[in-house]
Amino acid sequence: MIQEIKDKLLEMRRQILDELVETLKQEADTGKSDIGDIFDLAGTERDRELGLLLSNRDRAKLKAINDALERIEDGTYGVCEECEKKIRLERLKVMPFARYCVDCQSKMEKEESLRKSTAESNIYRKLAATEFDEET
């Protein structure tokens, strides 16, 4: 079973790298085209920024895949990094680069959501306090 997951991880990595090569080729071809008007340039810049965002996501996924392959090699694959219990095989089949069991992942996501919510709330309070100070 581990070999199947390893093969899946290697295939995922190959696909990401192939997409990256294709994106780089397209960007190189775009740079060769004639310069258009300001709207063309703005559209091209937006597309480039979107490409960079996607490549950041792909980079993170690629790192997660490589980390999972390392865990397979050192024998720690399939063990939750939080509670150290085995990650269910069903989860690993769906998300072969998972680092946490479902329970720990859920707990971490809830904590992150609460942190973001608290941070946003603090920003709004500061803005409201600033507006009040300006009025007085």
N, C-alpha and C positions, 0 to 999 in steps of 0.2 A: 504494500500500500504506500509506503514512504517513497518508493521509486516512482510510482504514478504521480504523486504530488510533486516530487522533484522535477519530473518531466514537464508537468503543468507549469511550474514556476519558470523553468528554462524557456518554455514556449512564450509565456507572458513577457519575459525579459526580451526575447527576440522580437516580439511584436512592437514593444515600446521603442526599441532601438531602430527597427525598420521605419516606424512612423517618424522618428526624429530625423533620420537620414532624408526621408521624403520631404519633410518640412523644410529642412535646410536647402534642399534642391529647389523647392518652390520659392523660398526667399531669395536665393541667388538669381533665379530667373526673373523675379519681380524687380530686382534692382537693376537689371539690364534693360528694362522697358523705357520708353520715352517718358520724359517728365511731363505730367499732366497739370491740370489746373489745381488750385488750392484744395478743392473738394476731393479730387483724386488722391492728393497727398495726405489729407486728413483721414480718408478711408483706409489708405495703405498703412498709416501709422497706427490706427485703431486695430487693424488686423494683426499688425506686428505685436502690439501690446497683448492682444488676446492670445497670440501664439506663445509669447513669453509666459503668460499665466498658465497656459496649458502645459508648457514644458516644465514649469515648477511643480505642477501636480504630477506629471510623469516622472520627474526626478525623485519626488518623494516616494512614489510607487516603486520605482526602480530600486531605491535604497531599501525599501521594505522587502522586496523580493530577494535582493542580495543578502540581507540580514537573515531571512528565512533559510536561504541556501547554506549560510554559515552555521546556523543552528542545526540543520540536518547533519552537516559534517561533524560538528562537535557533540552531537547526541542530545542536545537540549531542545530540539524541535518538538512542538506539540505540548510544551509545558507552559502554563500561564506564568508570565513574568511578575504578576502581582501576588497571587495566592499559591503559586507553585503546584497547582493541581493540573491534571491532564486536560487539555482542550479537547472537546468532543470531536470525533472524526468527521461528523457531518459538517461542523463549522470549518474545519480545515479543508474539506473538499470544496466548499463554497468560497472561502477566503483563505487560500493556502499560505498567505503571509501574516495571518493573525498572530498577535503576540499575547493576547489575553483571552480568557474564557468569556463566554457571553455575560455572566454575572459581573465580572470585574470591568469589562468594557462598558456595560450599561452604567455601572456605578461611576466610572470615570467620566462618561459623557454627561451624566446628571450634574456632577460636581463642576464640570467645565461650563455647562449651561448656567448654573447658578452664579459662577464667577463672572461670566459675561453680563448676566442680568444685573448683578450688583454693580459692576463697573459702569454700565450704561446708566443705571439709576443715579450713581454718584455724579456722572457728567451732567445729567439733567438738573440735578440739585444745584450744582455749581453755576450752571447757566441761569437758572431761575434766581439764584442769590445775586448774581452779577447784574441781571436786569433790574432787580429790586433796588440794589445799591445805586444804579445809574439814575433811577427815577427820583430818589430822595436827595 
